[in-house]
Amino acid sequence: MRSPAHRCRDIERQAGYLQPDQCVPPPPRGTADGMWFIQDGCGIVCGVITWLLVFYAEFVVLFVMLVPSKSLVYSIFNGILFNALAFLALASHFRAMLTDPGAVQKGNATKEFIESLQLKPGQVVYKCPKCCSIKPDRAHHCSVCKRCIRKMDHHCPWVNNCVGEENQKYFVLFTMYIALISLHCLVMVVFHFLYCFEEDWTKCSTFSPPATVILLILLCFEGLLFLIFTSVMFGTQVHSICSDETGIEQLKREERRWAKKTKWMNMKAVFGHPFSIAWLSPFATPDHGKSDPYQYVV
């Protein structure tokens, strides 16, 4: 028995289903498109909360643990390390949120555009009835972004954006750096508790002992929660990249219709090539190549 996804594909293969005459031609593209930003209330709130939690960790690390420390070397080293990781995490979050994840041009399912594809016998095109666009292979429609996204993995409210072909690198870096600063926070909290137990609690912090304990416990809870969450997300993303199968494709168990690449080739496709320190930089834009996204072979 065929799954609903396969039955839907069969319907889309019928020429009459495309109905190109019902699509309004897309607006002309300018030389520079506007900034990509999803106006979703839930996503905006989650994005703001993410930044506030990082700033809270910054406050506790600096003013509760590092500034009162008697070791200047310890304070400088951990201060530089934590702030560097926090900066990279927020920069990755910023890029993941404001980068077009690979949206297909809306309303391009027109008769003229379909004719311009010059399809060969045996080739088919899929039309998205929601955004009236011709869907490239491995593209899925996002109900929040209201667009079809190439190689869409999932929609993440924490970055207020879809994770797709063009911004997956930044999302992977975001989860990695958040996991690292969470781990760093937990290690520093343990050392600070040990330091306060050995010394006078009134001298190990500029705050009162009850306030110090509350701030450290909240930071410990936040660090542990996000360490587990982002580590799992980072692991699933790396597995998805290595297996060349997005989260949606794994969930729907879609039939693989694309050529399987090696793990190394998949990593290079997401992070850019060749391998360099730029893989770890949220400011280096990966080169995904210029392959034609509208190649449909059945």
C-alpha positions as CSV (number, residue, x, y, z in Angstrom):
1,M,0.0,0.0,0.0
2,R,1.3,3.4,-0.9
3,S,1.8,6.1,1.7
4,P,-0.1,9.4,1.5
5,A,3.1,11.1,0.4
6,H,3.4,8.8,-2.6
7,R,-0.3,9.3,-3.5
8,C,0.2,13.0,-3.3
9,R,3.2,12.7,-5.6
10,D,1.1,10.7,-8.1
11,I,-1.5,13.5,-8.2
12,E,1.1,16.2,-8.7
13,R,2.4,14.3,-11.7
14,Q,-0.8,14.8,-13.6
15,A,-0.4,17.7,-16.0
16,G,-3.8,19.2,-15.2
17,Y,-2.9,19.5,-11.5
18,L,-0.3,22.1,-12.2
19,Q,-2.9,24.6,-13.5
20,P,-0.3,27.3,-14.4
21,D,-2.9,29.7,-15.5
22,Q,-4.1,30.1,-11.9
23,C,-0.7,31.4,-10.7
24,V,0.0,35.1,-10.7
25,P,3.5,35.9,-12.2
26,P,6.1,36.6,-9.5
27,P,7.3,40.1,-9.0
28,P,10.5,41.0,-10.9
29,R,13.7,40.4,-8.9
30,G,15.8,43.4,-8.2
31,T,19.6,43.5,-8.0
32,A,19.4,43.1,-4.2
33,D,16.6,41.3,-2.4
34,G,15.3,42.6,0.9
35,M,16.5,41.2,4.2
36,W,15.1,37.8,5.1
37,F,13.2,37.9,8.3
38,I,10.2,35.8,9.3
39,Q,7.5,37.8,11.1
40,D,6.3,35.1,13.4
41,G,5.4,36.1,17.0
42,C,6.4,32.8,18.6
43,G,9.7,32.8,16.7
44,I,10.6,36.4,17.6
45,V,9.9,35.7,21.3
46,C,12.0,32.6,21.2
47,G,14.8,34.4,19.5
48,V,14.7,37.3,22.1
49,I,14.7,34.7,24.9
50,T,17.8,33.0,23.4
51,W,19.7,36.3,23.5
52,L,18.5,37.2,27.0
53,L,19.6,33.8,28.3
54,V,23.1,34.3,26.9
55,F,23.3,37.8,28.4
56,Y,22.2,36.3,31.8
57,A,25.0,33.8,31.6
58,E,27.4,36.6,30.7
59,F,26.3,38.6,33.7
60,V,26.7,35.7,36.2
61,V,30.0,34.5,34.7
62,L,31.6,38.0,34.8
63,F,30.2,39.6,38.0
64,V,29.5,36.5,40.2
65,M,32.4,34.2,39.3
66,L,35.3,36.0,37.4
67,V,35.5,39.5,38.9
68,P,35.6,38.4,42.5
69,S,38.2,35.7,41.7
70,K,41.6,36.1,43.3
71,S,43.4,34.6,40.3
72,L,43.8,37.2,37.6
73,V,45.0,34.6,35.1
74,Y,42.0,32.4,35.8
75,S,39.6,35.4,35.3
76,I,41.3,36.6,32.1
77,F,41.6,33.2,30.5
78,N,38.0,32.1,31.2
79,G,36.6,35.6,30.4
80,I,38.2,35.7,27.0
81,L,37.2,32.1,26.3
82,F,33.6,32.5,27.4
83,N,33.1,35.8,25.6
84,A,34.6,34.5,22.4
85,L,32.3,31.4,22.4
86,A,29.3,33.6,23.3
87,F,30.1,36.0,20.5
88,L,30.4,33.2,17.9
89,A,27.1,31.6,19.2
90,L,25.2,34.9,18.9
91,A,26.7,35.6,15.5
92,S,25.7,32.1,14.3
93,H,22.2,32.7,15.6
94,F,22.0,36.0,13.8
95,R,23.1,34.5,10.5
96,A,20.8,31.5,10.9
97,M,17.9,33.8,11.6
98,L,18.5,36.4,8.8
99,T,19.8,34.1,6.0
100,D,17.4,32.9,3.3
101,P,17.3,29.2,4.0
102,G,16.8,28.4,0.3
103,A,13.3,29.7,-0.4
104,V,11.9,28.9,-3.9
105,Q,10.6,31.9,-5.8
106,K,7.0,32.4,-4.9
107,G,4.4,32.2,-7.7
108,N,6.8,31.0,-10.4
109,A,4.4,28.1,-11.5
110,T,3.4,30.1,-14.6
111,K,3.0,28.7,-18.1
112,E,6.0,30.8,-19.3
113,F,8.3,29.5,-16.6
114,I,7.3,25.9,-17.1
115,E,8.0,26.2,-20.8
116,S,11.4,27.8,-20.1
117,L,12.4,24.7,-18.2
118,Q,12.4,22.8,-21.5
119,L,11.5,19.5,-19.9
120,K,12.4,16.3,-21.6
121,P,10.1,13.3,-22.0
122,G,10.0,11.5,-18.7
123,Q,10.7,14.6,-16.6
124,V,8.0,16.0,-14.3
125,V,7.6,19.1,-12.2
126,Y,5.8,19.4,-8.9
127,K,3.7,22.4,-8.0
128,C,3.1,23.6,-4.5
129,P,-0.6,24.5,-4.2
130,K,0.1,26.7,-1.2
131,C,2.7,29.1,-2.5
132,C,2.1,28.4,-6.2
133,S,5.7,27.6,-7.0
134,I,7.5,24.9,-8.9
135,K,9.1,22.8,-6.2
136,P,12.7,21.6,-6.8
137,D,13.5,18.1,-5.8
138,R,13.8,17.7,-2.0
139,A,12.0,21.0,-1.3
140,H,9.2,21.1,1.2
141,H,6.6,23.8,2.1
142,C,6.9,25.5,5.5
143,S,3.6,26.7,6.9
144,V,5.4,29.3,9.1
145,C,7.7,30.8,6.4
146,K,4.9,30.3,3.8
147,R,7.4,29.3,1.3
148,C,8.9,26.1,-0.2
149,I,12.4,25.6,1.2
150,R,15.2,23.7,-0.6
151,K,16.5,20.7,1.5
152,M,14.3,21.9,4.4
153,D,15.3,20.1,7.6
154,H,12.8,21.6,10.0
155,H,11.5,25.0,11.2
156,C,13.2,26.1,14.4
157,P,11.4,28.7,16.5
158,W,14.7,29.4,18.4
159,V,16.2,30.9,15.3
160,N,12.8,32.1,13.9
161,N,13.6,30.5,10.6
162,C,13.7,27.3,8.6
163,V,16.9,25.2,8.6
164,G,17.6,24.6,4.9
165,E,20.2,24.4,2.2
166,E,21.6,27.9,2.6
167,N,21.7,28.4,6.4
168,Q,22.2,24.9,7.8
169,K,25.9,25.7,8.5
170,Y,25.0,28.6,10.8
171,F,22.4,26.5,12.7
172,V,25.0,23.7,13.2
173,L,27.5,26.3,14.5
174,F,24.9,27.9,16.7
175,T,24.1,24.6,18.4
176,M,27.8,23.7,18.7
177,Y,28.8,27.0,20.3
178,I,25.8,27.1,22.7
179,A,26.7,23.6,23.8
180,L,30.3,24.7,24.4
181,I,29.5,27.8,26.5
182,S,27.0,25.7,28.4
183,L,29.7,23.2,29.2
184,H,32.1,26.0,30.1
185,C,29.5,27.5,32.4
186,L,28.9,24.2,34.3
187,V,32.6,23.7,34.8
188,M,33.1,27.2,36.2
189,V,30.1,26.9,38.5
190,V,31.5,23.7,40.0
191,F,34.9,25.4,40.6
192,H,33.2,28.4,42.0
193,F,31.2,26.4,44.5
194,L,34.3,24.6,45.6
195,Y,36.1,27.9,46.0
196,C,33.2,29.4,48.0
197,F,33.0,26.3,50.3
198,E,36.7,26.7,51.1
199,E,36.6,30.5,51.5
200,D,34.2,32.9,53.2
201,W,31.0,33.1,51.2
202,T,31.0,36.9,51.7
203,K,34.4,37.2,50.0
204,C,33.8,34.9,47.0
205,S,31.2,37.1,45.4
206,T,30.2,40.8,45.3
207,F,26.6,39.7,46.0
208,S,25.2,38.3,49.2
209,P,25.6,34.5,49.8
210,P,21.8,33.8,49.2
211,A,21.8,35.8,46.0
212,T,25.0,34.2,44.9
213,V,23.6,30.7,45.4
214,I,20.4,31.5,43.6
215,L,22.3,33.0,40.6
216,L,24.6,30.0,40.4
217,I,21.8,27.5,40.6
218,L,19.8,29.2,37.9
219,L,22.9,29.3,35.7
220,C,23.7,25.7,36.4
221,F,20.1,24.7,35.5
222,E,20.2,26.8,32.3
223,G,23.6,25.4,31.3
224,L,22.6,21.8,31.9
225,L,19.3,22.2,30.0
226,F,20.9,23.8,27.0
227,L,23.9,21.5,27.0
228,I,21.6,18.5,26.6
229,F,19.3,20.2,24.1
230,T,21.9,21.7,21.8
231,S,24.2,18.6,22.0
232,V,21.3,16.4,20.7
233,M,20.4,19.0,18.0
234,F,24.1,19.2,16.9
235,G,24.4,15.4,16.8
236,T,21.2,15.0,14.7
237,Q,22.3,17.7,12.3
238,V,25.7,16.1,11.8
239,H,24.1,12.8,11.3
240,S,21.6,14.3,8.8
241,I,24.5,15.9,6.9
242,C,26.6,12.8,6.8
243,S,23.6,10.6,5.7
244,D,22.5,13.3,3.2
245,E,18.9,13.0,4.4
246,T,17.1,15.9,6.0
247,G,14.9,15.6,9.1
248,I,11.7,15.8,7.1
249,E,12.9,13.1,4.7
250,Q,13.7,10.8,7.6
251,L,10.4,11.5,9.3
252,K,8.4,10.9,6.1
253,R,10.6,8.1,5.0
254,E,10.7,9.5,1.5
255,E,12.2,7.4,-1.3
256,R,15.7,8.5,-2.1
257,R,15.7,9.9,-5.7
258,W,19.0,11.6,-5.5
259,A,22.6,10.3,-5.9
260,K,24.1,9.4,-2.6
261,K,27.3,11.3,-1.8
262,T,30.1,10.4,0.6
263,K,30.1,11.9,4.1
264,W,33.0,14.2,3.2
265,M,31.2,15.5,0.1
266,N,28.1,16.2,2.2
267,M,30.1,18.1,4.8
268,K,31.8,20.2,2.1
269,A,28.5,21.0,0.5
270,V,27.1,22.4,3.8
271,F,30.2,24.1,5.2
272,G,31.9,25.1,2.0
273,H,35.2,23.8,0.5
274,P,38.0,23.1,1.0
275,F,38.3,22.3,4.7
276,S,39.6,25.2,6.6
277,I,39.1,27.3,9.7
278,A,36.3,29.0,7.8
279,W,34.1,26.0,8.6
280,L,34.0,27.3,12.2
281,S,33.3,30.9,11.3
282,P,29.7,32.2,11.1
283,F,31.0,35.0,8.9
284,A,32.3,32.8,6.1
285,T,29.5,32.1,3.6
286,P,29.7,28.6,2.2
287,D,29.9,28.0,-1.5
288,H,27.0,25.7,-2.4
289,G,27.8,25.7,-6.1
290,K,25.6,26.7,-9.0
291,S,23.7,23.5,-9.7
292,D,20.3,23.9,-11.4
293,P,17.7,23.3,-8.7
294,Y,15.0,22.5,-11.3
295,Q,16.1,19.1,-12.5
296,Y,13.3,16.6,-12.1
297,V,13.8,13.1,-13.3
298,V,11.4,10.2,-12.5
